[in-house]
């Protein structure tokens, strides 16, 4: 069966891979001194030629600390990403969080997940070990 919403990047780069791997353990994301996310259902996304990225279910994220902005990016393997800033009190981290509302079929499970830029947040840890 052919995917109806397949990532167009695979046409030019058929060997490119994006693997979504359930991540055992508890993931915690801290930013601006506040815990922003805690999850036991995170995914580790391993993509050709890129470092792994941890994605957390949106239901496990404190969205009261996030402010959507109008920044977006496009990936021919995952789709259009939208971004959020993190705001804690008067402190602010611009475009520190991203997610795919309508990812391509190959990564459809990312629909309800977001990722955090490790170099913008204080820490992303798995079972207390910084990643």
C-alpha positions in Angstrom: 0.0 0.0 0.0 1.4 3.4 -1.0 1.3 6.2 1.5 -1.2 9.0 0.6 0.8 11.7 2.4 4.3 10.5 1.9 7.3 12.7 2.5 8.4 14.0 -0.9 12.1 13.9 0.2 12.1 10.1 -0.1 11.7 10.4 -3.9 15.2 12.0 -4.2 16.7 10.3 -1.2 15.2 6.8 -0.9 17.9 5.7 1.6 17.0 8.5 4.1 15.5 7.1 7.3 13.6 8.5 10.1 13.0 6.0 12.9 10.7 6.6 15.9 11.8 4.5 18.8 9.9 4.4 22.1 12.2 5.7 24.8 12.1 3.7 28.0 12.4 5.6 31.2 11.2 9.0 32.4 12.0 12.1 30.3 12.1 15.5 32.0 12.6 18.8 30.3 13.6 21.9 32.4 13.8 25.4 31.0 14.3 28.7 32.8 14.4 26.8 36.1 11.0 25.3 35.6 10.0 21.7 34.7 8.2 22.0 31.4 7.6 18.4 30.6 7.7 15.0 32.3 6.9 11.8 30.3 7.2 8.1 30.4 6.0 7.9 26.8 8.7 9.8 24.9 10.1 8.9 21.5 13.7 9.0 20.3 13.8 10.1 16.7 16.9 8.9 14.8 17.2 10.5 11.4 20.0 9.9 8.8 22.9 12.3 9.3 21.3 14.1 12.3 21.8 13.7 16.1 18.9 11.9 17.8 16.0 14.1 19.1 13.7 13.3 22.0 10.0 14.0 21.3 7.5 14.2 24.2 3.7 13.7 24.0 2.0 17.1 24.0 -0.2 15.8 26.9 2.9 15.6 29.1 4.0 19.2 28.4 3.0 22.3 30.5 1.6 24.3 27.7 0.9 27.2 30.1 4.6 27.9 29.8 4.5 27.9 26.0 3.5 30.7 23.7 3.0 29.8 20.1 4.8 32.1 17.6 4.6 32.4 13.8 7.9 30.8 13.1 7.8 27.6 10.9 10.2 25.3 9.1 9.8 22.6 6.5 11.3 19.1 6.4 10.7 17.0 3.2 10.7 13.9 5.4 8.5 15.1 8.4 6.5 18.0 7.1 5.8 21.6 8.3 6.8 22.3 11.9 5.3 25.1 14.0 7.1 26.6 17.0 6.5 27.8 20.5 8.5 30.1 22.8 8.9 29.2 26.5 7.9 31.9 29.0 8.5 31.7 32.7 7.7 34.9 34.5 9.5 37.6 32.6 12.1 35.2 31.2 11.7 34.0 27.6 13.2 31.5 25.2 12.4 32.1 21.5 11.4 29.2 19.3 12.6 26.6 21.8 9.9 24.0 21.0 8.6 22.6 17.8 6.0 20.1 16.6 4.3 18.7 13.5 0.5 19.1 13.3 0.2 17.1 10.1 3.4 15.1 9.7 3.9 12.9 6.6 2.7 9.3 6.8 6.1 7.8 7.5 6.2 9.7 10.8 2.5 10.1 11.5 3.1 9.3 15.2 4.8 12.6 15.7 1.5 14.4 15.3 0.8 14.6 19.1 4.5 15.2 20.1 6.8 18.1 20.5 10.6 18.5 20.7 12.8 20.9 22.6 16.1 22.4 21.4 18.6 21.0 23.8 20.8 24.1 23.5 18.0 26.4 24.5 16.5 24.6 27.5 18.3 24.0 30.8 18.2 20.2 30.5 16.6 17.2 28.9 17.2 14.1 31.0 16.2 10.5 30.9 15.9 8.8 34.3 17.9 11.7 35.8 20.7 11.5 33.3 21.3 14.6 31.1 21.1 13.9 27.4 
